[in-house]
């Protein structure tokens, strides 16, 4: 039956070619549309994912947050990293290159810890370690591994007191982590600076234990969501709890809306175009069966089984679908090449604006094949129902 079905297609190859072209004409725009959705959304998502601050949520108003709050947030599976922070007014420090006396620079002091997404690859830090931003490193003329003096001054009982901490540059922060002059330090260092300014620590004090540091209240926090999709929900929940935060929730929510809207657009167009094509294919196969009723009756009279006659239009529909899908993917690939060249560097940076993959082509062929076979079933049932006597009657 397979050989007979393909031989019949070859005999009517012009009709077969027209049917395959009709399939390709419907399928090619759908593949291009799906490729545009994948390219644009994937490019925008990649840009956000490459920016470590895209998943960051930072509290912006000083509050008194008890350790239980951090335990609850740390246990949330949507949060991949969280670190407390001290008050903004006490989160600055003066750094000085020992080889350049008198050339100190005031920098922002930021909390960090193991697994910080802003500092990828950074392990556990010692208490005397600092990670400097590129701007601070350049300003002070320091290299990774070099020594640096950190100091903070206060006025107490009319006398000026200075806390000086000998530190070392453990690593350089990527530009995406901080564009301004900043230094990342462990939590005990920030607490020591805050306690010194509040008069609770002596000028000769040194950073305490990291575990003990987390057992006290903090003024705020910096956290990173586990997934990009979690950012809007975390932002909304924290605001609802009365904690003012800053995040890129609006940008992430906009991207997710774009993804959903493009998906709905694709489904609407694919549904309308696909349904129209399946109807036309089914009508064409039905017309073929009606045109070949005498031939099918003779085949039945010669002993061909009912299921073989049922398979005849199904095999032909599958051949049309596969040929149409192949042509459609070739046309879509050519269109994608033109679009990627025309929009290079304008929408998604250096990424393709229309992204087509072999997996996408196989999926399109599979869906088209399934639809064509479904449309051919009715025609197959009609072919199998032709009575053998009709071949003799028309002969």
C-alpha positions as CSV (number, residue, x, y, z in Angstrom):
1,X,0.0,0.0,0.0
2,X,2.9,2.4,0.7
3,X,4.4,1.8,-2.7
4,X,0.9,2.1,-4.3
5,X,0.2,5.4,-2.5
6,X,3.6,6.9,-3.4
7,X,3.2,5.7,-7.0
8,X,-0.2,7.4,-7.2
9,X,1.4,10.6,-5.9
10,X,4.1,10.5,-8.5
11,X,1.5,9.9,-11.2
12,X,-0.2,13.1,-10.1
13,X,2.9,14.9,-9.1
14,X,1.7,18.3,-10.2
15,X,-1.3,18.0,-7.8
16,X,1.1,16.7,-5.1
17,X,3.4,19.7,-5.6
18,X,0.5,22.1,-5.4
19,X,-0.7,20.5,-2.1
20,X,2.8,20.6,-0.6
21,X,3.2,24.3,-1.6
22,X,-0.2,25.1,-0.1
23,X,1.0,23.5,3.2
24,X,4.3,25.4,3.0
25,X,2.5,28.7,2.3
26,X,0.5,28.3,5.6
27,X,3.3,26.8,7.7
28,X,6.3,29.1,6.8
29,X,4.8,32.3,8.3
30,X,3.9,30.4,11.4
31,X,7.5,29.2,11.8
32,X,8.8,32.7,11.2
33,X,6.4,34.1,13.8
34,X,7.5,31.5,16.3
35,X,11.1,32.2,15.5
36,X,10.6,35.9,16.1
37,X,8.9,35.2,19.4
38,X,11.8,32.9,20.5
39,X,14.5,35.4,19.3
40,X,13.0,38.6,20.7
41,X,11.9,37.1,24.1
42,X,15.0,35.0,24.5
43,X,17.2,37.9,23.7
44,X,15.5,40.3,26.2
45,X,15.5,37.5,28.8
46,X,19.2,36.8,28.2
47,X,20.0,40.5,28.6
48,X,18.2,40.6,32.0
49,X,19.8,37.3,33.1
50,X,23.2,38.5,32.2
51,X,22.7,41.5,34.5
52,X,23.1,40.2,38.0
53,X,20.9,43.1,39.3
54,X,17.9,41.9,37.3
55,X,17.0,39.4,40.1
56,X,18.0,41.8,42.9
57,X,15.5,43.2,45.4
58,X,16.9,45.8,47.9
59,X,15.2,47.4,50.8
60,X,15.5,51.2,50.6
61,X,14.1,52.5,53.9
62,X,15.9,51.8,57.2
63,X,13.8,49.6,59.5
64,X,14.4,47.3,62.4
65,X,14.2,43.8,60.9
66,X,14.5,41.0,63.5
67,X,16.5,37.8,62.8
68,X,13.2,35.9,62.4
69,X,12.5,38.0,59.2
70,X,15.8,36.9,57.7
71,X,15.2,33.3,58.7
72,X,11.8,33.4,57.0
73,X,13.2,35.0,53.8
74,X,16.1,32.6,53.8
75,X,13.8,29.6,53.9
76,X,11.8,30.9,50.9
77,X,12.7,28.7,47.9
78,X,12.2,31.7,45.6
79,X,15.1,33.5,47.2
80,X,18.6,32.3,46.2
81,X,20.6,34.7,48.2
82,X,20.0,37.2,51.0
83,X,22.4,39.3,53.0
84,X,21.4,41.9,55.7
85,X,22.6,45.5,55.5
86,X,23.3,48.2,58.0
87,X,22.0,51.7,58.0
88,X,22.8,53.7,54.9
89,X,24.5,56.5,56.8
90,X,26.9,54.1,58.4
91,X,27.7,52.2,55.3
92,X,30.6,54.3,54.1
93,X,34.3,54.0,54.8
94,X,37.6,55.7,53.8
95,X,40.1,53.5,51.9
96,X,43.7,54.4,51.5
97,X,46.5,52.9,49.5
98,X,49.4,52.4,52.0
99,X,51.8,53.4,49.2
100,X,50.0,56.7,48.7
101,X,49.7,58.3,52.1
102,X,47.1,61.1,52.2
103,X,45.2,59.9,49.1
104,X,42.2,58.3,50.8
105,X,38.9,57.9,49.1
106,X,35.4,57.6,50.7
107,X,33.6,54.6,49.2
108,X,30.2,53.0,49.8
109,X,30.4,49.8,51.9
110,X,28.2,47.0,50.6
111,X,27.5,43.7,52.4
112,X,28.3,40.4,50.7
113,X,28.7,36.7,51.4
114,X,29.4,33.4,49.9
115,X,27.3,32.8,46.8
116,X,26.6,36.5,46.1
117,X,25.3,36.7,42.5
118,X,26.9,40.1,42.1
119,X,30.3,38.5,42.7
120,X,30.2,35.2,40.8
121,X,32.9,32.7,41.7
122,X,33.7,34.3,45.0
123,X,33.9,31.9,47.9
124,X,33.9,32.5,51.6
125,X,35.7,35.7,52.5
126,X,37.9,36.4,55.4
127,X,37.1,39.2,57.8
128,X,40.0,41.4,56.4
129,X,39.0,40.9,52.8
130,X,37.5,43.5,50.5
131,X,36.2,43.3,47.0
132,X,36.6,46.6,45.2
133,X,34.7,48.0,42.3
134,X,36.6,49.0,39.2
135,X,36.1,52.7,39.9
136,X,37.5,52.4,43.5
137,X,40.4,50.2,42.4
138,X,41.4,52.6,39.7
139,X,41.1,55.6,42.0
140,X,43.3,54.1,44.7
141,X,45.7,52.3,42.3
142,X,45.3,48.9,44.0
143,X,45.8,45.4,42.6
144,X,44.1,42.2,43.7
145,X,46.1,40.8,46.6
146,X,47.3,44.3,47.7
147,X,46.9,45.8,51.1
148,X,44.6,48.7,51.8
149,X,43.8,50.7,55.0
150,X,40.1,51.1,55.8
151,X,39.2,53.8,58.3
152,X,36.1,55.6,59.8
153,X,36.1,58.6,62.1
154,X,33.8,59.8,64.8
155,X,33.6,62.6,67.3
156,X,33.1,61.6,70.9
157,X,33.2,63.9,73.9
158,X,34.8,66.6,71.7
159,X,37.6,64.3,70.6
160,X,38.1,62.8,67.2
161,X,38.5,59.0,67.2
162,X,39.4,56.8,64.2
163,X,38.8,53.1,63.7
164,X,41.5,51.8,61.3
165,X,41.3,48.3,59.8
166,X,44.2,46.8,57.8
167,X,42.5,45.0,54.9
168,X,43.4,43.3,51.6
169,X,41.9,43.4,48.2
170,X,40.5,39.8,47.7
171,X,39.1,40.4,44.2
172,X,37.8,42.9,41.8
173,X,34.1,43.3,41.4
174,X,32.7,43.1,37.8
175,X,31.4,46.4,36.3
176,X,27.9,45.1,36.5
177,X,28.1,44.8,40.3
178,X,28.9,48.4,41.0
179,X,29.7,51.3,38.6
180,X,30.4,53.7,41.4
181,X,33.3,53.7,44.0
182,X,32.3,50.8,46.3
183,X,33.8,48.1,48.4
184,X,32.1,44.7,49.2
185,X,32.8,43.4,52.7
186,X,31.6,40.7,55.1
187,X,28.8,41.5,57.5
188,X,31.0,41.7,60.6
189,X,33.0,44.6,59.0
190,X,29.8,46.6,58.3
191,X,28.5,45.9,61.9
192,X,31.8,47.0,63.4
193,X,31.6,50.3,61.4
194,X,28.0,50.9,62.5
195,X,28.8,50.1,66.1
196,X,31.8,52.3,66.1
197,X,29.8,55.3,64.8
198,X,27.1,54.6,67.4
199,X,29.7,54.6,70.1
200,X,29.3,50.9,71.0
201,X,32.8,49.8,69.7
202,X,36.3,51.1,70.7
203,X,38.8,52.4,68.1
204,X,40.9,49.2,68.6
205,X,37.9,46.8,68.0
206,X,38.0,44.2,65.3
207,X,35.3,42.4,63.3
208,X,33.4,39.7,65.3
209,X,32.0,36.3,64.4
210,X,29.8,36.0,61.3
211,X,27.3,33.7,62.9
212,X,26.9,35.9,65.9
213,X,26.5,38.9,63.6
214,X,23.3,37.5,62.1
215,X,21.7,37.1,65.5
216,X,20.9,40.8,65.8
217,X,18.4,43.2,64.1
218,X,19.4,44.9,60.8
219,X,18.2,48.0,59.0
220,X,17.6,46.3,55.7
221,X,18.7,43.6,53.3
222,X,19.7,42.7,49.7
223,X,18.3,39.6,48.2
224,X,18.4,37.9,44.8
225,X,15.5,35.8,43.4
226,X,16.1,32.3,42.3
227,X,14.3,32.9,39.0
228,X,13.5,36.0,37.0
229,X,9.8,35.2,37.2
230,X,10.0,35.4,41.0
231,X,11.0,39.0,41.1
232,X,7.6,40.7,40.6
233,X,5.9,38.4,43.2
234,X,8.7,39.0,45.8
235,X,8.6,42.8,45.1
236,X,4.8,42.8,45.6
237,X,4.8,40.7,48.8
238,X,7.5,42.7,50.5
239,X,5.7,46.0,49.7
240,X,2.5,44.5,51.0
241,X,4.4,43.6,54.3
242,X,5.3,47.3,54.6
243,X,8.9,47.0,53.4
244,X,9.8,49.5,50.7
245,X,12.1,47.9,48.1
246,X,13.7,48.7,44.8
247,X,13.9,46.1,42.0
248,X,13.4,45.6,38.3
249,X,10.0,44.1,38.8
250,X,8.3,46.3,36.2
251,X,10.9,45.4,33.5
252,X,10.6,41.7,34.4
253,X,6.8,41.8,34.4
254,X,6.9,43.6,31.1
255,X,9.0,40.9,29.6
256,X,6.7,38.2,30.9
257,X,3.7,40.0,29.5
258,X,5.4,40.2,26.2
259,X,6.1,36.5,26.2
260,X,2.5,35.7,27.1
261,X,1.1,38.1,24.5
262,X,3.3,36.8,21.8
263,X,2.3,33.2,22.7
264,X,-1.4,34.2,22.5
265,X,-0.8,35.9,19.1
266,X,1.1,32.8,17.8
267,X,-1.7,30.5,19.0
268,X,-4.4,32.6,17.4
269,X,-2.7,32.9,14.1
270,X,-1.5,29.3,14.1
271,X,-5.0,28.1,15.1
272,X,-6.7,30.1,12.4
273,X,-4.2,29.2,9.7
274,X,-3.8,25.6,10.7
275,X,-7.5,25.0,10.9
276,X,-8.0,26.5,7.4
277,X,-5.2,24.4,6.0
278,X,-6.5,21.2,7.6
279,X,-10.0,21.8,6.3
280,X,-8.6,22.5,2.8
281,X,-6.4,19.4,2.9
282,X,-9.3,17.2,4.2
283,X,-11.6,18.5,1.4
284,X,-8.9,17.9,-1.2
285,X,-8.4,14.3,0.0
286,X,-12.1,13.7,0.1
287,X,-12.4,15.0,-3.5
288,X,-9.6,12.7,-4.5
289,X,-11.4,9.7,-3.0
290,X,-14.6,10.7,-4.9
291,X,-12.7,11.0,-8.1
292,X,-11.1,7.6,-7.7
293,X,-14.1,5.7,-6.4
294,X,-14.0,3.2,-9.4
295,X,-10.2,2.6,-8.9
296,X,-10.7,2.0,-5.1
297,X,-13.7,-0.3,-5.8
298,X,-11.5,-2.4,-8.2
299,X,-8.8,-2.6,-5.6
300,X,-11.4,-3.8,-3.1
301,X,-12.7,-6.3,-5.6
302,X,-9.2,-7.7,-6.2
303,X,-9.0,-8.5,-2.5
304,X,-7.4,-5.4,-0.9
305,X,-8.4,-5.2,2.7
306,X,-10.4,-2.4,4.2
307,X,-7.6,-1.1,6.4
308,X,-5.3,-0.9,3.4
309,X,-7.8,1.3,1.6
310,X,-8.1,3.3,4.8
311,X,-4.3,3.8,4.9
312,X,-4.1,5.1,1.3
313,X,-5.2,8.7,1.8
314,X,-3.5,8.8,5.1
315,X,-0.1,7.9,3.6
316,X,-0.6,10.5,0.9
317,X,-1.5,13.2,3.4
318,X,1.6,12.3,5.4
319,X,3.8,12.7,2.4
320,X,2.2,16.1,1.5
321,X,2.7,17.2,5.1
322,X,6.3,16.2,5.3
323,X,7.2,17.7,2.0
324,X,5.3,20.9,2.9
325,X,7.0,21.2,6.3
326,X,10.4,20.8,4.7
327,X,9.7,23.5,2.2
328,X,8.2,25.7,4.8
329,X,11.3,25.4,7.1
330,X,13.6,26.2,4.2
331,X,11.6,29.3,3.3
332,X,11.4,30.3,7.0
333,X,15.2,29.9,7.4
334,X,15.8,32.2,4.4
335,X,13.4,34.8,5.8
336,X,15.1,34.5,9.2
337,X,18.5,35.1,7.7
338,X,17.2,38.3,6.0
339,X,15.5,39.5,9.3
340,X,18.6,38.8,11.4
341,X,20.7,40.8,9.0
342,X,18.3,43.7,8.8
343,X,17.9,44.0,12.6
344,X,21.4,43.1,13.6
345,X,22.4,44.9,16.8
346,X,19.1,46.9,17.1
347,X,16.7,44.8,19.1
348,X,18.4,42.0,21.0
349,X,22.1,43.1,20.8
350,X,24.2,40.5,19.0
351,X,21.6,37.8,19.3
352,X,19.4,36.7,16.4
353,X,16.0,38.5,16.3
354,X,14.5,35.4,14.6
355,X,15.8,32.2,16.2
356,X,15.2,28.9,14.3
357,X,16.5,25.5,15.5
358,X,16.4,22.0,14.1
359,X,14.2,21.0,17.1
360,X,11.8,23.7,16.0
361,X,11.7,22.3,12.5
362,X,11.1,18.7,13.8
363,X,8.3,20.0,16.0
364,X,6.7,21.8,13.1
365,X,6.9,18.7,10.9
366,X,5.4,16.6,13.7
367,X,2.4,18.9,14.3
368,X,1.8,19.3,10.6
369,X,2.0,15.5,10.2
370,X,-0.5,14.9,13.0
371,X,-2.9,17.5,11.6
372,X,-2.7,16.1,8.1
373,X,-3.3,12.5,9.3
374,X,-6.3,13.7,11.3
375,X,-7.7,15.4,8.3
376,X,-7.1,12.3,6.1
377,X,-8.9,9.9,8.5
378,X,-12.4,10.9,7.2
379,X,-11.2,10.6,3.6
380,X,-9.7,7.2,4.5
381,X,-13.0,6.0,6.0
382,X,-14.8,7.1,2.8
383,X,-12.3,5.2,0.7
384,X,-12.7,2.1,2.8
385,X,-16.4,2.2,2.5
386,X,-16.5,2.1,-1.4
387,X,-18.4,-1.2,-2.2
388,X,-16.5,-3.6,-4.6
389,X,-19.5,-4.0,-6.8
390,X,-19.2,-0.4,-7.8
391,X,-16.1,-1.2,-9.8
392,X,-18.0,-3.7,-11.9
393,X,-21.0,-1.5,-12.2
394,X,-19.0,1.4,-13.6
395,X,-16.8,-0.9,-15.7
